[in-house]
Structure formats: C-alpha cells, structure tokens
Amino acid sequence: MSANQGPPVYISGSAQEIVGRGRPAPAYLNLLAAAAADAVADAGLDRAAIDGLVLSSSIPQPFERNPAEVAEYLGLGAAYTAMAPYGGRPATDVLHLARSAVRAGLATNVLVLSADTFASTLGLEGAIDLYMKSFDASYERPFGPLIPTAFALMAARHVHDYGTSMEQLARVAVSIRKHGLLNPHTEVSGELTVRSVVDDVLVSTPLTRSMLALISTGGAQGFVVTRERVDRRSVALLGYGEASAFMSLSQAPSLVHFAHIRRAADLALRQAGAELTDVDFVQFYDPATIVPLILLESIGFCGPGEGGAFVEDGAIEIGGRLPMNTHGGTLAFRHPGMGAALDSVVEAVTQLRGEAGPRQVRDAGLGLVHGQGSWLANNGFLILGRS
C-alpha cells in the first residue's frame, strides 16, 4: 500500500458533453442527465448500482441546484450526496469528495457531475459583471479590474522580475493550440505562431487575446468513482492535495511565486507515493498563458523565473519532457464555466487509458491535474495513475 493511507479508488467511468462553439447550451439539468448516463455507461454499470452523487456548482447558478435535488431528478433513490460550491477548484475537490466517501464506506459507486451554461446563460456582459464581484469590494473593485487584469498583473511582474519575454508568453499559447487542434471537439481553428500571438489584440498589458482563455456556451462532465476496479480501463485516484493562502489578489504575498501551490502539489504526490520526476503529463488550468509558467515554477518542475525558458524548446508539447494540456485546455479546447478543469480530468483519464489517438502521450502512466479558484488563490491537485 502506498503513502496514501488507503486502498486505491478508481475512476471507472468518464464522460464529456460537447455543445460546440456558438451553439446554445441545453438546459442545465439536461446536461447533467446526459453526462450521468454516459459516465455510468462508460463504467459498464447499471444506474441502480450508483449509491452516491457529488455535484460541482456552476457559474450561472452556483446554489440554484443542490445535490439532493439532482439525485432525485436522476432517480438515484437512497444515496450519499455532497457538493463542492466555490471557485474553479471543485474540478479537483469533487473527485476528492467522491474518493473520500468510497473510502469511508458511505457509498460504493459515486457519480460525479458538473455542468455549466456559461455564455448561454450570462452572455459576455453578464460574465464580466459576475467576475467583477470576485474582486475585493474596498481595495480592488473600485479600480474596475476585469479577470484578465489579475493575470496581466502576474505577467507584468514576471516580466519585470525575471525578464520573461512576450515571445515566451506566446509560446505557451502556440504549444497548447497544437494540442487543441488534435482534439476533434475543439472550439478553435487554425494554427498560431509566436508572432501572431504577440501581435494579436492587446486585452490587458502585456496579455493579448490569444494568451487568454475562451468563453464557451456550455458543457458538462461526468465520472463514476468506484471502490473496485471495474475493468482494465479504470484509472486509479492515487493522490489529492489542496491549499489556500489568500482570497483577494491585493493580499497575495507575491504575484509570481506561490508557496501554497507547492504545498498542495507535494501533498498529492506524497499520497500517491510519487515524485515530480514520475509525472508523465500535466493538465493545468490555463486561464492565461502566465499561469502555466507560474505553476511550473511554483510546483518545482523548474526554478523561479525559468518557466519561460522551459516552454521555449517545446518541453510542454506532446513528445516533449512534460506534455501539458494535451486536450487544448481552456486556451484551445473550451471554457464552459466552473467545470473547465474537469475537462482536464477527462483528458487525464483518456491519456491513461491509452485512448487519446493522435494526441496520445507515449507510455503515459502517471498524470497530475490542477484546479484553481480565483487567481491561484486556492489550488487543488489530483494524481491519477494507470491501473
């Protein structure tokens, strides 16, 4: 038994509901139901075998639905229910809650669901208004920041402290776009070049439009977490770690290095009995190209200020030292809302099953998945392994 202090728990079913760019999303409960049906089918189980539900909240309706209501809607009957209701971190938290419930004997087969109708429900103006409320009312909101503003501050500080170049910031977008174009469900088209990214419309200095995440109309994800391995396609949930250090960006001790990120990643690795060198690929939440650079440095894949150089030579591309966001991430696949990082879990499962087709990482045996809330304020990591 590894350092995770318990037997392995498995992701035996995985599903992803695709809406498509510019198309109106189906109703929230319909998305959840579709993800549930597909995940249960992928696990090879009957719905009657499901005795638990963990729900991730959504951006447009964070508390409008509760897990008991959804369980009733799905006809689950008597079941353990729980919800992860905040920020972007539920993408990792929901699977941790399901894993914990299975280990505690509260359930045997737990359905994990997330759905969002981001742009369909809110529209661009509504999304801007909602995210404005994420900033501190006294010290940040009066200055009119947008979500890109927070990441632009990080990027500007990184440039100032370490000499990171616009070309290095652009290289992240170029590399992840390559992966997105290998994903048949991507919402983007056309290759990027470093020059085209640098010369794109400036949104918030120094970040251009191509350095920032998409905004999608909607989507959903579903998983079945089981006590026993259902079949050889089951993927082991080996480790989880989380840590928060602040909420308001103005209270962050640094804009470029976050010690709590290293703590969260180390906790996950320790549970899995693994080292950084064992990780075959990473799926990072990537709302802006500066974020993967900071994550690489804060986790310890490279030293402070070395993230730009790390990505320059193709290290994060498929075939490189550390393939990153092999599905395209939020930069080059989609960003349906709060469940965006759960797309990373779907991709990690796909990679570890060896079913990623042209974007398959060779001999993928261990993956690290990241979810974060706000602006790297609270972070969660999952370690998934081939069973």
N, C-alpha and C positions, 0 to 999 in steps of 0.2 A: 504494500500500500504506500502511495506517495505521501508527500508532506501535506496533502490537502485534508487529512484527518477524516477520511470517509471513503466509501467505495465510489467508483465512477458513476456519474449520472449522464444520461445520453440525450442528445437531440436526435430523435428518431424520425421526425417529420419536419419538413421545411417547405414554405410556400411564399409566393410573392404575387400580388395582384397588380397588374400593369394597366394604367389608364392611357398614357400617351400624351405627348406634349400638345397643349392647346385644346384637348378634349375635356368636356365637363366630367367631373368625377361622379361615379354612382353615389347614392346616399351612404352615409357613414355606416349604418348597420348592415347594409348590403355588402359593403366592402369587407366588414368583419366576418360576415357569414361565409363569403366566398373564400377568404383566407383560412377560416376554420375548416371548411370542407376539404380544401386542397391539402392542408397540412395533415389532417387526420388520414386522408387517403394516401399521402406520401409515406406516412408511417406504417401503412398496412394494417391499421386498426379500425375497429367499428366505433362509431360515435359513443356507443354505450360504454366503451372502455374508458372514456375520459371522465375523470373524477376531480379535476381541478382546472381553474382558469385564472390566469394573471393577465391583466389588461394594462396597456400603456395608454396614458391620456393623449389627447390630440390637441393641436394648437387652437383651432377654432372653437372647440367645445371641451375644454380641459376637465370640467366637472359635470358636464351635462349628462353623461352616462356613467354609471357605476358598474363594477364587475358583476354584481348580483343580477342587475337588470339584463346585462348582456348574456349571462349564463341562462337566465330564463328565456330570453329571445332564442337562444340556440337550442333550448330544450335539453340542457345537461342534467337536470334533476339535482340530487344532492351532490354538492361539490365544494371543495375548498376554493375561495375566491380572494383575490388581492389586486392591488392597483399601484402602479408607480406614477405619481401625479405631477412631476415637475421637470422643467428644463429639457435639455436634449439627452440627459443621461439615462432615462428609462430604457433606452436601447440595450444597455448592459444590465440595468437593475432588474428588468422583468425576468430575464433568464436566471439571474441570481436568486430571485424570489421563488421561481419555479424549482430550481435545484434544491433550495433550502427546504421547501415544502415536501419534496420527494424524500430527501434525507431524513426529515423529521417524522416521516410516516403519515403526514397529513393527506397525502394523495399518492397515487401510483403513476398516473399518466396525466400530465398537466398541459393544457392548451395555453399557449402564449400568443396574444393577439395585439396588433397595433394597426390603426387606420387613420388616415388624415385626408381632409379635403381642403388643403391649404389655400391655393389660389382660387379654387372654385367657390369656396365659402367667403373668403375675405377680400379677394382682389388685391391688387398691388397697394392701393391706398390703405385698405384695412390692415394689411400686413405691416405696413410702415407704422401705422398708429399703434397696433398691438405691441410691436417691438420697442417703440419709444418708451412704453411703460416699464420695460426691463431695466432702464437706467434709473439711477438714484434720483428721487424727486427733488432733492435740495441741491446737490452738487454736480449733477450731470445733465439731467433733462432740460434745465433752463437754457443750455447752450445748443439745444437742437441736434444732438447726435443721432445718426442712423446706425443700424447694425454694422454696415461696412466701416463706420467711423472707428469702432472699437478695434477692429482688426487692422485698420490703417495705422492707428497709433502704435500697435505692436510692430508692424512692418517698419514704420519710420524709425522707431527706437532701435530695431535690429540693424537697419542700415547705418544709423548713427554710431552704434556701439561696435559693430563688427565689420562694417564696410560691405555688407551684403549688397549685391547689385540687383538692379531691375531685371537683368538677364537671368539671374539665379531664381528670383521670384517667379519669373515667367516659365522657367524650365519645369517647375512643378506642374503647371497647367498643361504644358506640352506633353509631358510624360503620362499624366493621368488621362488626357484626351486620347492618347494612343490606345489605352486600355478600354476606355468608353466606346470607341469605335469598333472594338471586338465584341461588344455586348449587343446582341440583336434588339434589345429593348431600350437602348439609349435614346435620350431626347435631344441629342446634339448631332450635328453632321459636319463633316469637313475637318481636315487636319489643322492643327495650329503650328505655328513656328514661333521661336523666341521673339522674332521681330514683330510678328503680327500681334502677339500678346502685349508686348511693350508699347506698341503704337495704338492699341485699342483705346476706346473712350475712357478717360480718367474719371473714376467714380469718387474716390476719396484718396488723396495723395498718401502713399505712392501707388495705390492699387487701381488697376484698370478693370474693366468689365470682365475680361476673360480670366482674371485672377480671383473671381468671386463665384459663389455657388449659384446654381439655377434656382428658380422658383417654379414648382410644378403644381398641377391642378389637384393631384391626389394620388393615393396608392395605399397599399396595405401589405402586411407581412404576418405570417403565422408559423408557429412551431409547435411540436409536441415533444415535451421533455419527459423521459421515462426512467423508471428505476432500473429496468433491464434493457440490454441491447436488443432491439427488435430484429435487426439483421446486420449484415456487413456494411450497409450504408450509414448506420448510426454513427454519430460523431460524439466523442466524449467531451463533456464540460469539465475541464480539469482545474481551472482556477478563476478566481474573481478578486478584484481589489478596487477600492474606491477611496477617494479623499477629496475634501473641500478645504479651501483656505481663505476665501473671501466671497463676497457676492457682487459688490459694486466695483467696477474697474478702477475707480479712483482710490480704492483701498488695497489694491493689489501691491504686494511688496516689490514686484518687478513687472515690467511689460514684456520681458523676453525670456525669463527663466523662472520656472515654477516647480519648487521642490516637492509640492504635494502631488504633482504628476508622477515623479519618480517613485514616491511612496506607494501610490496606487498600483503602478505597474509592478513594482517589486513584490507587493502583497500577492498579486495574481500569479506571478512567476513562482513564488515560494510555495503557494498552494499546489501548483502543478508539478513541483519538483524540477523546474526547468531553469535555464539560464537564457540571457538575451541571445547568445550565440546559437541556441537551439531553434529560434524562431525562423520559420521559412518564409513567411509573408506577414504583412501588417495591413489592416483595414482601419484607416484613421478617419475620423470625422473631419471633413475638409471644407469648412465654410469660406475659407480664403487661403491662398497659397502660402501665406506666412505660417499658418497653423501647423502643417506637416513639418516645416523646418523646426519650429519650437518644440514639437513633440519628439522629433528625432534627437534633439539635443537634451531635452529635459528627461527623457526616458534613459538615455545613455548610449544610444546607437552611435553617437558621435559627440564630440566635445562642444562646449558653448561657442557659438559663433561659427561652427563648422558645418551647419546644415546646408548652407548654400553650396559649398564645395562638394558635399556628399551627393547632392542630386545632379550636379553638373555632368557627370560622366555616365549617366544612365543607371545608376545604382538602384533606383526605385522602379525601374521598368521590368517587365517580365523577362527573365533571363539575367537580370542584374543581381546584386548582392542581397537586396531586400525589396522584393516586389511589393508595391504599395497600391491599394485601391484598385485591384485588378478588374473590378466591375465598372469603374469610372467615377465612383464616389459621387458627392454632391456637385462636383465641378463638371463631370462629364457623363453622368448617368441620369440622376433626377434628384430633386429635393421635395418630397411630398409633404413634409412637415416634421413633427416631432419624432416620427418613426424612421427618419432618414438613416440613422446609424444602424437600424435593424436590417436595412438592405446590406450593410456590411456583414452582418451575421449570416444572412442568406448566402452571400458570396463566400464567406469562410467555409460554410458547410459544403457548398458546391465544390470548392477547391479541394477540401479534404476527402470528398467522395471521388475525386478524380474526374468530375463531370463538367469541367469548365470549357471544354473544347479548345478553340484557338487561343484562349487566354489562360490555359492551364499552367500553373507553376509546377515545374518538374519535381517529382518526389516530395510533394507537399505533405508534411506530417504534423506540423505544429503552426498554428496561426494565432496572432494577437489582434483583438478587436477593441477599438476605442470608442467611447461615447462621452460627450461632454455637454454641460449645461452652461448657458450664458457665454462668457468669453474665457473659456478654460478655467472658470471658477470652480466647478465641481466636475470630477472626472471618474469614469469607471472603465475597467479593463476586463476582458474575458480572455482566457487561454483555452483554445479548442484544439483537440487532437484527433488524429485518425484512430479509430477503434480497432 
